[in-house]
Structure formats: structure tokens, C-alpha cells
Amino acid sequence: MKFIWANTLMSCVILSFFDEIRSDCGRRVYSLIHIYDRRMDGYASENTTTSVKGCAEMCASFANCNSFGYNVNENICYIYVELVKSGYNYVEDEGMVYYWVLEESCPPNYYYDNPNNLCVKVVNDKPLMFQDAETECETDNGHLLVADTPEKRSFLHQHYGITISELGVGAIQANGMEEWTWLNGANITNWSPYQPDDSGNEDCLQILFTINDTDIYFNDIPCEAFQMKFICEIPVQRQ
């Protein structure tokens, strides 16, 4: 990513990139996600600061901060202990942007793909309901897989093959809305034909694998109707 500028705040160097912020306070790196103009519930702290980098500094000094939101119009910083995700309750709040804290490394029990900076683990021996699967991923400071780019999908198809068919991933049709999003707020593409069909309150997502293709597709499923195998992802710094 192209370097823009650096600034020193409270003895910590904050480096700003297009969608990434780096701090030498605890070697924190923050990545912009795709949730905008919504103040999500669950923040642990609310403070005034003059910039998103100042908010990153507050997160760096907050031991349990895993994400933060900043209102660029009102200069208010919101600190979150958990990763902020699409599907949380919220109020409309124009000017909000959000960043996730990236972990320093990919754990040895996960697989790391360097070209996509992707740290993943397939859990096929412990089927769980959607929310329980998400909680399981959170124990590693992760979340259910967000397959929000063609490159990620192509890697999953080539590396895992048919073994990933019907695995649960990190997307949701939140709060009874028509709009589907990944947990990081990105829009979902690559639906399987005639999907989503919302047949029987289907608000969660699974992978559909096609042998004669180089991509994967998605199907909506009920969140609590049955237990599913799943894929965890940890947001990490580039290794």
C-alpha cells in the first residue's frame, strides 16, 4: 500500500495508509472495514479526538481493544472490545468508519496464504450452530470466514477443493433486512443460481463447491436449523 504520511501522538508513531493504520504502540495495525454511517452497539469507551489516527492511538492504549469506530463529522472515537461486525444493532450516524485490529501472526494450527494475507482454519470435526461457530472462531480473536474477494474464493477452491462444500461462513442477513453482507460489511457476490431464496427464514450462509469451475458460490441457510462445519479466519498483519 502507498505510504501517505506519519505523525507522532503521545510517544506513538501512527502511520496512515489508504485502508490501513499502523502504530508502534504494542505493534498495532488496523484495517478499514466496510461498515459506514452506523454507530454499532457494544462500545466500551467513548471519547473526543481530532482524527482517526487519534482514535487508533486510543485503541492502542486500551489493552482489550479489538476494533474502533470514528465519526469523522463529530470527532468522536468509540472503542470496542470485540471485532465490530455487520449484524450488530445500530443507529444511523453519518460519518462513522470502523477499523479492526490485525493480529501479529497466524497461529500454527491455522493455514496462512501469503498472496491473499489469509489466515484460516477448517473445522470439520465439530459441527455447530452459526452463533456457536462464530463464538468458537472468536476464541482465536477471529471470525467466520469472509470470502469477499475473487482472489480469496479462488484460493479456497484450489487449496481445499470439495472438502469445503457446505461449510458455514461469515455472512448474515441482519435484522430482517433484505441486504446481505459479510461480517466486515462488504457486499456478497457469487450467489449460486436462484439464491438467495430465503426459503424458511434463511439468514446465514454456506459454501457451494462446483467441480467444473475455479470459483466457489454461496447459498443461504437457516441460522439455527442445523449444525454446520465451518471455516474460521483471523485478521492478521502481512507475514
Secondary structure, DSSP 8 states (H G I E B T S, - for coil): ----EEEEETTEEEEE-SSEEEESSTT-EEEE-S--SEEES--SEEEE-SSHHHHHHHHHHSTT--EEEEETTTTEEEEESS---TTS-EEE-TTEEEEEEEBSS--TTSEEETTTTEEEEEEEEEEE-HHHHHHHHHTTT-EE----SHHHHHHHHHHHGGGGTT-EEEEEEGGG-S-EEETTS-B---B-TT----TTS--EEEEEE-TTSSSEEEEEE-SSSS-EEEEEE--B---
